[in-house]
Amino acid sequence: MSYSGSRRSSSISFPIWEGNPAAGRLTFRVRAARSQDLNDLSEVLASSFHRQDGWMGWFYPLLRFGIQEDLRSRLRIGEPNHLCLVAVENRSSTGSVHSELTWIDRSGFFQPGDMIVGTVEVGLRIPTLWQWCHPLASKRALYISNLAVRTTHRRQGVGRHLLLACEQVAQNWGFSELYLHVLEDNQPARALYEGLGYRVEQAEWGLESRLWRHPQQLLLRKQLTLSS
């Protein structure tokens, strides 16, 4: 999953996920990304996909800026069947120990104090000309990309519920399949996807894999059940 918009759609109701009360009061919800999220959103994505140490640290601010401007453009355009989702924690929450995650707030309501703790995108996969033989080339397929969770909020179910939210979006749009890529040696990510029912569709050997023996990419697929 590497960093490469958003479209509003009809309202969907989602249940509440009860988290671990021992973690303290953490109020999460998943909603469509808004322009007010761009600063936090670019930070989560940049820190997830780019190193900040060593000589790469010199380029990190530029990479983050590029991600932010790319997202700004895509959020403004709003492509059909494409949605950027964010998991947010309200930092101004006070009160008793409690934890919850409401899956999607379709109003996209932005609260002061919201902090982006995770994000994912779901949209139509459009193969390039050289991918004419790719299994997604001949179908309108929904593809998940840019799944990222803030380091301090990992292993709390945020990524899992972002993926479940993508399933709800896909079903609402009338799609019966979801696809995503994962590196063969990324065992934590593979365990997450396989635990949710994704299965290997095919192994893909790119140029980097062949020339520099980098891990190959696996295309994963999940069959969804459409409600009647």
C-alpha positions in Angstrom: 0.0 0.0 0.0 1.8 3.2 -1.1 0.6 6.8 -1.3 -0.3 7.5 -4.8 -10.4 12.7 -3.1 -13.4 12.4 -2.1 -16.9 12.1 -3.2 -20.0 12.6 -1.0 -22.7 9.9 -1.4 -26.0 9.1 0.2 -26.3 8.6 3.9 -25.5 5.3 5.5 -26.1 4.2 9.1 -23.3 2.3 10.9 -23.1 0.7 14.3 -20.8 1.8 17.1 -17.6 -0.1 17.8 -16.8 -0.5 21.5 -13.0 -0.2 22.1 -10.9 -1.0 25.1 -12.0 1.1 28.1 -8.6 0.6 29.7 -7.1 2.8 26.9 -8.8 5.9 28.4 -11.4 8.1 26.8 -10.9 7.9 23.1 -13.8 9.0 20.9 -13.4 7.9 17.3 -15.6 8.2 14.3 -15.1 7.6 10.5 -16.3 10.2 8.0 -15.5 11.6 4.6 -12.4 13.8 4.5 -12.8 17.6 4.3 -10.5 20.4 3.4 -10.1 21.2 7.1 -8.4 17.8 7.5 -5.6 18.4 5.1 -2.8 19.3 7.6 -3.4 16.3 9.8 -4.1 14.0 6.9 -0.9 14.8 5.0 1.0 14.3 8.3 -0.4 10.8 8.8 0.2 9.8 5.1 3.7 11.2 4.9 4.9 9.7 8.2 3.4 6.3 7.2 5.0 6.1 3.7 8.2 8.2 4.0 11.2 8.1 6.3 12.1 11.2 8.3 15.6 10.1 9.4 18.9 10.3 7.6 19.2 12.1 4.3 15.6 11.4 3.5 14.7 13.8 6.3 15.7 16.7 4.1 13.1 15.8 1.5 10.3 15.0 4.0 8.7 18.5 4.2 8.6 18.6 0.4 7.0 15.2 0.2 4.4 16.1 2.8 3.6 19.3 1.0 3.2 17.4 -2.3 0.8 14.9 -0.6 -1.2 17.8 0.9 -1.6 19.6 -2.4 -2.5 16.4 -4.3 -5.2 15.7 -1.8 -6.4 19.3 -1.9 -6.9 19.0 -5.6 -8.7 15.6 -5.4 -11.0 16.8 -2.6 -12.0 19.8 -4.7 -12.7 17.9 -7.9 -14.6 15.0 -6.3 -14.4 12.1 -8.7 -17.3 9.7 -9.1 -17.1 6.5 -7.0 -14.1 7.8 -5.1 -13.9 8.6 -1.5 -11.3 9.5 1.1 -12.3 8.4 4.6 -10.7 9.5 7.8 -10.8 8.1 11.4 -10.9 11.1 13.8 -10.4 11.4 17.5 -11.8 14.4 19.2 -9.0 15.8 21.4 -11.4 18.0 23.4 -13.4 15.0 24.7 -13.7 14.9 28.5 -15.5 12.7 31.0 -15.5 9.1 32.1 -13.4 6.3 30.6 -15.0 5.3 27.3 -14.0 4.4 23.8 -16.1 4.2 20.6 -15.8 4.3 16.8 -18.8 5.2 14.7 -18.0 4.1 11.2 -19.2 6.8 8.9 -20.6 10.3 9.5 -21.9 11.2 6.0 -22.5 14.8 7.0 -18.7 15.2 7.1 -19.2 17.3 10.2 -15.9 18.8 11.4 -15.4 19.6 15.1 -12.7 21.8 16.5 -10.2 19.5 18.1 -10.6 16.7 15.6 -7.3 14.9 15.0 -6.9 12.5 12.1 -5.7 9.1 13.4 -6.2 7.1 10.2 -7.2 7.3 6.6 -8.0 5.2 3.6 -9.2 5.7 0.0 -11.6 3.6 -2.0 -12.2 4.3 -5.7 -12.4 2.9 -9.2 -9.2 1.3 -10.4 -8.1 2.5 -13.9 -5.3 0.4 -15.3 -2.7 2.1 -17.5 -2.1 1.0 -21.1 0.7 -1.3 -20.2 -1.6 -3.1 -17.7 -4.0 -4.3 -20.5 -3.6 -7.9 -19.3 -4.1 -7.1 -15.6 -7.2 -8.8 -14.0 -8.7 -5.4 -13.2 -8.3 -4.1 -16.8 -11.6 -5.5 -18.1 -13.9 -4.6 -15.2 -15.1 -1.6 -13.1 -13.4 -2.6 -9.9 -13.2 -0.8 -6.6 -9.7 -0.6 -5.2 -8.5 0.3 -1.7 -5.4 2.4 -1.3 -3.4 4.7 1.1 -4.5 2.9 4.3 -2.5 4.6 7.0 -2.8 4.9 10.8 -1.0 7.3 13.1 1.8 5.5 14.9 0.4 6.4 18.4 -3.0 4.9 17.5 -2.0 1.6 15.9 -3.2 -1.8 17.2 -6.4 -0.2 18.4 -8.7 -1.4 15.5 -8.6 1.8 13.5 -7.2 0.2 10.3 -9.6 -2.7 10.6 -12.7 -0.5 10.9 -11.6 1.8 8.1 -11.5 -1.3 5.9 -14.9 -2.3 7.1 -16.2 1.1 6.3 -14.8 0.7 2.7 -17.0 -2.4 2.4 -20.1 -0.5 3.4 -19.3 2.2 0.8 -18.7 -0.4 -1.9 -22.0 -2.2 -1.1 -23.8 1.1 -1.1 -22.4 1.9 -4.6 -23.5 -1.6 -5.8 -20.0 -3.2 -6.1 -19.6 -6.9 -5.1 -15.7 -6.9 -5.0 -12.9 -5.0 -3.4 -9.2 -5.2 -4.4 -6.0 -4.0 -2.8 -2.2 -4.6 -3.0 0.2 -5.6 -0.3 3.9 -6.4 -0.3 4.6 -10.1 0.1 6.8 -9.6 3.2 4.4 -7.3 5.0 3.1 -9.9 7.4 1.2 -7.6 9.8 -0.8 -6.1 6.9 -1.4 -9.5 5.3 -2.7 -10.8 8.6 -5.1 -7.9 8.8 -6.4 -8.3 5.3 -6.7 -12.1 5.4 -8.5 -11.8 8.7 -11.1 -9.7 7.0 -11.5 -12.2 4.2 -9.2 -11.0 1.5 -7.5 -13.7 -0.6 -4.6 -13.6 -3.0 -5.8 -13.0 -6.6 -2.3 -13.1 -8.1 1.3 -12.3 -7.4 2.8 -9.4 -9.5 6.5 -9.2 -10.3 7.3 -5.7 -11.1 10.6 -4.2 -12.5 12.0 -3.5 -9.1 11.2 -7.1 -7.9 13.0 -8.6 -10.9 16.1 -6.3 -11.0 16.7 -5.6 -7.4 14.9 -8.5 -5.8 12.5 -6.4 -3.9 9.4 -8.1 -2.4 6.7 -8.8 -4.9 3.3 -7.2 -4.7 0.2 -9.4 -4.1 -3.2 -8.4 -5.5 -5.8 -9.3 -2.9 -9.5 -9.6 -3.5 -12.6 -9.8 -1.3 -16.0 -10.9 -2.4 -18.8 -8.9 -0.9 -22.4 -9.8 -0.3 -24.8 -7.2 -1.7 -28.0 -6.7 0.3 -31.2 -7.3 -1.6 
